[in-house]
Structure formats: structure tokens, C-alpha cells
Amino acid sequence: MAIRVALIGTGNCGSIALRQLISDARFDLTGVWVSSPAKIGKDAGELARLDVMTGVTAVGDMPAIIAARPDCVVYCAMGDVRPKESLADVRAFLEAGINVVGSSPGFLAYPWGVIPDRAIERVEAAARQGDASVFVTGVDPGFVTDLLPLALAGTCQSVEQIRTMEIADYATYDGATVMFDVMGFGNEIGDLPMLYQPGMLSLAWGVGIRQLAAGLGIEIDDIRDSVEQGPAPEDFDVAVGTIRKGTVAAVRFLIEGLVGGRPAIVVEHITRLRGDLRPDWAQPAQQGGSYRVEITGEPSYVMDICPTSRHGDHNYAAILAAAGRIVNAIPDVVAAAPGIRTTLDLPLVTGNGVYRPA
């Protein structure tokens, strides 16, 4: 019997997830919620850019989604700039007995030691009330910072350090909120957005660091972060607008989980808006962008992850990978015990059900 699923949010990740929810026989789409008034009333097939009519039209009414009583919602609404609202949404679904998988709020991927205990307990209480579970994941934080490094570490006799990296050109990324408000591209050098304020990087990527630490059986003593910005050499255009000469066009940030004063787990992001900027920083393994997992130990590893797609570039492929992991986790999340679920306690999501010969 198909799992009844609703989608929340049809932005970059949500619209891609919607394609699979429509085409995958494991799921029965019950509703779509949108934040944009212009999308209300549109068929889900149109929002997913598919040449099909589903009969499911988008609504801006969250209670209507709950009233349809899906087994699960795929929550892809923006959480970076509305953490309290997204957390309240998740609690409402759980209290109503609806399981949640999604890309936000990111701190629910592994909240222990990241957000206050009272906030965690409110989510757990909602889950117990509704007998439902929640799993938040993605790419980074996500399977690049938990699933893949833990799989490699499982072959090691010793591990000194795990480093995960995103090295990407974001020129084609068309999310203005992420590019300008979150990442700070186009700002004056030294003008740091909220993400780069003291402790915010440690909060955002602390979920990945602490989940890896839990998988390794170690405790993080402290998390420290740093950021470096690079200027545009002249005016140039990207998908979301014009980057002016001298403003931020490249960013490198580092989050380090310390054990005994040594960086045991490191997350590094190098984001450029042009491939020639800051050539002294690490370069991707494929044109445009890639991810990397480095383990220093016995044995040591370097693993490059190079997502591609027939429907878009490296940025599209990375979002596609996040959406795929989210949607393919639905059966296991629905079957899971109530509460906050993580990569450490869910079964391995194998892709059961996704084989489709060309």
C-alpha cells in the first residue's frame, strides 16, 4: 500500500523532491503547501515541472495539509532564516501523528548539544503524543558529514581526524535568500551576515560534527569556527544578480570539533562565484564543484563525491542528492519508533524502490 505523503515548500529542494513523490509508486501525494501566493491553486505536476496533471493543487493553508491525514510530510520550507517557525511546524505535524522527513530545520539532524535541552524535549514530547518520528538530513550537513565518513571509518583501525569539505562554484545557484542574506555574497568585505556571527557556524554545522563524534564514540570538548572572504576583481553577473567589484565573491569557512585541544572533526566550505577566484584555496574534483571526505588514520582515505545530473549542473545535482536521501528515507521514518531519528539509529537507506531502467 502506498505511503500517503504531503510536501511542504516547493523551492529548490522541495520542487525536486516533488518530482519523485509524483513519479514513485511507493508514495501517494495528498497535498502540497506553498508560501508564495502565486503558486496557490497550481497543480503539483506543474510545480514539479512534469508533464502530468495530478489533481493535487497547492494550498497556503497548513491546517488543510494536516486535515488530509498523510502518513508523512516532506518538509522543505526555508528554515535557515525562520528557525522558530519551522520548529513549530514540525511539532504541529508530530502532535497530529504525522511523521516528518525534510531538509529543515537543520539543527534537528542531531540536536543534542546544539540547541537547548528544553527545545529538544518539546519535539520529543510532540512525537510521543502523536506516535510519530522526524528525520532531517541533506548533503552537508547530511550524508557527506555523517553517512559516508562513518562508513569509511568503519574500515579503519585508528582515526586521528575526519575532514569533510564542500568545494563549489555557486554562480548558478538561484536562491537569493541563501546567496545574499545567508552567505553574504555581494556584501562589503568584513560585513558578515548572521551565519558568520560568532558561534553561528558552530551551531549550523555542530549537528554534523556532534553526530560524527557520537558515531566515533568520542566527546567534543569545544567547537571553534572561522571565516575568510575574497573580493570580486570586477563587476560580474551570477544567477541572482550582479556582484560588484570589491564585494564578497568567495568565502572559505572552517568549523573544528576539538578533542583534547586537537581538531578531531573538521568541516570546511570553499564557495566561489567564479572558478578563478582564490586559486590558493582547495579546488574541486570536477568542474563546478564536489564534496570530499578525508580521513587521517590507518588506513587514511580521500574520497571525492562528484554529483552530476542530466537535468542541471553541479548545484542542481547536489540538491537532487539531498532530495533523494530525504524521499527515500520516508518508509524507514514511518516505520521508526517515535522521536527524533538520526543517521545513527535509522536503518541504512539503500535506494530500495528507485531502480528504473532507461
C-alpha positions in Angstrom: 0.0 0.0 0.0 1.4 3.4 -1.0 2.5 5.8 1.8 0.4 8.9 1.9 2.7 11.9 1.7 2.4 15.7 1.6 5.1 18.2 0.6 5.8 21.5 2.4 7.7 24.0 0.3 8.4 24.0 -3.4 11.7 25.8 -3.5 15.0 24.4 -4.9 14.9 21.2 -2.8 11.1 20.8 -2.5 10.3 21.0 -6.2 12.9 18.3 -6.9 11.5 16.1 -4.1 8.0 16.7 -5.5 9.1 15.1 -8.8 9.9 11.8 -7.1 6.8 11.9 -4.8 4.7 12.1 -8.0 6.5 9.5 -10.1 7.5 7.0 -7.4 4.8 4.3 -6.9 5.7 3.9 -3.3 4.0 7.2 -2.5 0.5 8.7 -2.8 0.6 12.6 -2.8 -2.1 14.1 -0.6 -1.2 17.7 -0.7 1.3 20.5 -1.4 1.8 23.6 0.7 3.4 26.7 -0.7 4.5 30.1 0.7 4.1 32.0 -2.5 0.5 33.3 -3.3 1.3 33.0 -7.0 1.7 29.2 -6.6 -1.6 28.6 -4.8 -4.0 26.6 -7.0 -1.4 25.3 -9.3 -1.2 21.5 -9.9 1.6 19.6 -8.3 2.7 18.4 -11.7 3.2 21.9 -12.9 5.2 22.9 -9.7 7.4 19.8 -10.2 7.9 20.8 -13.9 6.4 17.5 -15.0 4.1 17.0 -18.0 1.4 15.5 -15.9 -1.7 16.6 -14.0 -2.0 15.1 -10.6 -5.3 16.6 -9.4 -3.4 17.8 -6.3 -3.4 21.6 -6.2 -1.1 23.7 -4.0 -2.5 25.4 -0.9 -1.2 28.1 1.5 -3.2 26.6 4.4 -1.1 24.4 6.8 -4.2 23.0 8.7 -5.5 21.7 5.4 -2.4 19.6 4.9 -2.8 18.2 8.4 -6.6 17.6 7.9 -5.8 15.3 4.9 -4.0 13.0 7.4 -0.9 12.0 5.4 1.4 9.4 6.9 4.3 11.7 6.4 5.2 15.2 5.3 8.4 16.1 3.4 9.3 19.4 5.0 11.4 21.6 2.7 10.3 25.0 3.7 13.0 27.5 4.5 14.4 27.0 7.9 17.7 29.0 7.8 16.0 32.4 8.4 12.9 31.1 10.3 14.2 28.5 12.8 11.4 29.1 15.4 8.6 28.9 12.8 10.0 25.7 11.1 10.4 24.1 14.5 6.8 24.9 15.4 5.6 23.5 12.1 7.4 20.2 12.8 5.9 20.0 16.3 2.4 20.5 14.9 2.8 17.7 12.4 4.2 15.3 15.1 1.4 16.1 17.5 -1.1 15.3 14.8 0.5 11.9 14.3 2.3 12.8 11.0 5.9 11.7 10.5 8.3 14.3 9.2 11.3 14.0 6.9 13.0 17.0 5.4 15.8 19.4 4.9 14.9 21.8 7.7 15.2 22.9 10.4 18.8 21.7 10.0 19.6 21.5 13.8 17.1 18.6 14.2 19.5 16.4 12.2 21.4 15.9 15.5 20.2 18.5 18.1 21.9 17.2 21.2 24.5 19.6 22.4 23.4 22.1 19.7 20.1 23.5 20.8 18.7 23.8 24.4 17.5 20.6 26.0 14.1 22.1 26.6 13.6 22.6 22.9 14.6 19.0 22.2 12.2 17.8 24.8 9.3 19.7 23.3 9.9 18.0 20.0 10.2 14.6 21.7 7.0 15.2 23.6 5.2 16.1 20.4 6.5 12.9 18.8 5.4 10.8 21.8 1.9 12.4 21.7 1.4 11.6 18.0 3.4 8.4 17.9 5.5 9.9 15.1 9.1 10.5 14.2 11.2 13.2 12.5 14.4 12.8 10.4 16.2 15.9 8.9 19.0 15.4 6.5 20.7 16.7 3.3 24.1 16.8 1.8 26.2 18.9 4.1 25.2 18.7 6.9 23.9 15.4 5.7 25.2 12.3 4.1 28.6 13.8 3.4 29.1 14.7 7.1 27.7 11.5 8.6 26.8 8.5 6.4 29.9 8.5 4.2 32.6 9.3 6.7 31.2 6.8 9.2 31.1 4.1 6.5 34.8 4.7 5.8 35.7 5.0 9.5 34.2 1.5 9.9 37.1 0.1 8.0 39.9 1.9 10.0 41.9 0.5 12.8 42.6 4.1 14.0 41.3 7.6 13.2 43.2 10.8 14.0 40.9 13.2 12.1 37.9 13.3 9.8 37.6 16.3 7.5 34.6 16.9 5.2 34.6 19.5 2.5 32.2 21.3 0.1 34.1 23.0 -2.7 31.7 24.6 -5.1 31.0 27.4 -7.5 27.7 28.9 -6.6 27.3 31.3 -9.6 24.3 29.3 -10.9 22.6 28.9 -7.5 19.3 30.8 -7.9 18.3 31.2 -4.2 18.6 34.9 -3.5 17.9 34.5 0.3 20.7 31.9 0.7 23.2 33.8 -1.6 22.7 37.3 -0.2 21.2 37.0 3.3 22.8 33.8 4.5 26.1 33.6 2.6 26.7 37.3 2.3 27.8 37.4 -1.3 27.8 41.0 -2.7 28.5 42.4 0.8 31.4 44.6 1.6 34.5 42.7 2.8 34.2 42.4 6.5 30.4 42.8 6.5 29.4 39.5 8.0 25.8 38.2 7.7 24.2 36.3 10.5 25.7 32.9 9.5 29.2 34.3 10.2 28.5 36.0 13.5 30.3 34.4 16.5 29.1 30.8 17.1 26.6 30.6 14.3 28.7 28.4 12.1 29.3 26.2 15.1 25.6 26.0 15.6 24.8 25.3 11.9 27.4 22.6 11.4 27.6 21.5 15.0 25.0 18.9 14.1 27.3 17.2 11.7 30.3 17.4 14.0 28.5 16.1 17.0 26.8 13.3 15.1 30.1 12.1 13.7 31.6 12.3 17.2 28.8 10.2 18.6 29.4 7.6 15.8 33.1 7.5 16.7 32.3 7.2 20.4 34.1 10.5 21.3 33.0 13.6 23.1 33.7 17.1 21.6 35.2 19.5 24.2 34.6 22.6 22.1 33.8 23.8 18.6 35.5 26.8 17.0 34.9 28.4 13.7 36.5 30.9 11.4 35.7 32.6 8.1 37.7 34.3 5.3 36.2 36.4 2.4 37.6 37.0 -1.1 36.7 40.1 -3.3 35.4 40.3 -6.8 38.1 41.6 -9.2 35.5 43.4 -11.3 31.7 43.6 -11.7 30.2 40.3 -12.9 26.8 38.7 -13.1 25.6 35.5 -11.4 22.2 33.8 -11.3 20.8 36.0 -8.5 22.2 39.3 -9.7 25.3 41.4 -10.1 28.4 41.1 -7.8 30.2 44.4 -7.7 33.9 44.9 -7.8 35.5 44.6 -4.4 32.5 42.9 -2.7 32.4 39.3 -1.4 32.7 36.8 -4.3 34.4 33.9 -2.5 34.1 32.5 1.0 36.0 29.9 3.0 34.9 28.9 6.4 36.1 26.2 8.9 34.3 24.5 11.8 36.5 22.4 14.0 35.4 19.9 16.7 38.1 19.8 19.4 39.0 16.8 21.5 41.8 17.4 24.0 42.6 20.6 22.2 43.1 18.9 18.8 40.8 19.2 15.8 39.3 15.7 15.6 36.5 16.6 13.2 36.7 19.4 10.7 34.1 20.8 8.3 35.4 23.1 5.6 33.5 25.0 3.0 35.0 26.8 0.0 32.4 28.6 -2.1 33.3 30.7 -5.1 31.2 32.6 -7.6 33.9 32.2 -10.3 36.4 29.4 -10.7 39.4 31.7 -10.9 38.9 33.3 -7.5 41.2 32.4 -4.6 43.2 29.7 -6.5 45.2 29.1 -3.3 42.1 27.5 -1.7 41.3 23.8 -2.4 39.9 23.0 -5.9 37.0 20.7 -6.7 37.5 17.3 -8.2 35.2 18.1 -11.1 34.4 21.4 -12.8 31.9 23.4 -10.8 32.0 21.6 -7.5 32.4 18.5 -5.5 32.5 17.1 -1.9 35.3 15.5 -0.2 35.8 13.2 2.8 39.4 12.9 4.2 40.3 10.5 7.0 43.7 10.6 8.6 44.3 7.3 10.3 45.1 3.7 9.5 44.2 3.4 6.7 43.8 7.0 5.5 41.3 8.0 2.8 40.5 10.7 0.4 37.1 10.3 -1.2 35.7 12.8 -3.7 32.0 12.9 -4.4 31.1 14.4 -7.8 27.3 14.6 -8.2 26.0 15.2 -11.8 22.6 15.2 -13.4 21.1 15.1 -16.9 18.8 17.9 -15.9 21.2 20.5 -14.4 24.6 21.4 -13.3 26.6 20.5 -10.1 24.5 22.7 -7.9 21.3 21.1 -9.2 22.8 17.7 -8.8 23.7 18.4 -5.1 20.2 19.5 -4.3 18.9 16.4 -6.2 21.0 14.2 -4.0 19.6 15.9 -0.8 16.1 15.4 -2.1 16.7 11.8 -3.0 18.0 10.9 0.5 15.0 12.7 2.1 12.4 11.0 0.0 14.0 7.5 0.1 14.1 7.7 3.9 10.3 8.0 4.2 9.5 4.3 4.6 12.1 3.8 7.3 11.0 7.0 9.1 7.3 6.0 9.0 8.3 2.6 10.5 10.6 4.1 13.1 10.0 4.5 16.8 8.6 7.9 17.8 11.1 10.7 18.3 14.0 12.5 16.7 15.7 10.0 14.4 19.2 10.3 13.0 21.6 8.5 10.6 22.9 6.7 13.7 19.7 4.9 14.5 17.8 4.6 11.2 18.4 1.5 9.0 20.6 2.0 6.0 18.6 3.8 3.3 19.6 1.6 0.3 17.5 3.1 -2.5 15.1 0.2 -2.4 12.4 1.1 -5.0 14.3 3.5 -7.1 15.6 1.2 -9.9 14.2 2.4 -13.2 15.9 1.2 -16.4 16.3 3.9 -19.0 
